[in-house]
Amino acid sequence: MASSGSGTIRPLYGVIIRDKCKSTDLETLNAYKVVGHDMLKDHKDKDLEDALKELDKAIANHGKK
């Protein structure tokens, strides 16, 4: 899913994931999780790792509000 050509937008994924955690349906959150983990396979990124941890919390808490 993540290609080596996404280097210029890669830093934005952490920001995008954090934003989606606030307002997106469960299916979309799960899709972002798959894409984010695929991106980490190609390139380790601390901000993306942290965003994915927040995403996991959002998925776990989805529907509890």
N, C-alpha and C positions, 0 to 999 in steps of 0.2 A: 504494500500500500504506500509506504513512504519511499520516495525515490531519492537518489542522491542529488537530484536537481532541486530539492526543496530547501536547500541550505539557507536561502535568503528569508524564507518565511518560518523556518523552524523555531526561532526564538519567540514567535507569536503564539505558538501552540499552547504554552502554559497559560498565557493570558486568556486565550479563547476558551480553554477547558474550564478555567475558574469562572468565567462568565456563564458558560453553559450550565455549570453546577447549580446556579441560582434559579434557573427558569425553564429547564428543558424536561421533556418527558423521559421516562425510563429507557425506552428503546434507543433514543438518541444518546443518552448518557452511556449506554453500553457500547454503542458504535464508537463514540469518542474513546472509550477505554481500549477497544481493540486497536484502533489507529494509533493511539498514544503508545501502547506497548510495542506495536510493530516499529514505531519510530525509534524507540529505545534500543531495539536490537541492532540498529545501524549506527547509532551514535548516543553515547551516554550524555545525559543533560540533567543536571541537578534540579533546575527549575521545572522541567517536564516531569521528573520523578515526583517532586513535591505536589505538582498539580494533579497528578494521577492519584496520589494519596487522598487529596481533597475530593477527587471524583469518586473514589471508593466509598468515602464517608457519605457523599451525596446519594450514591446508589443505595447504600445501606439504610439511609434515612428517608428515602423517597416514599412519599405517601404517609409519613408519620406526622406531618405538620397539620 
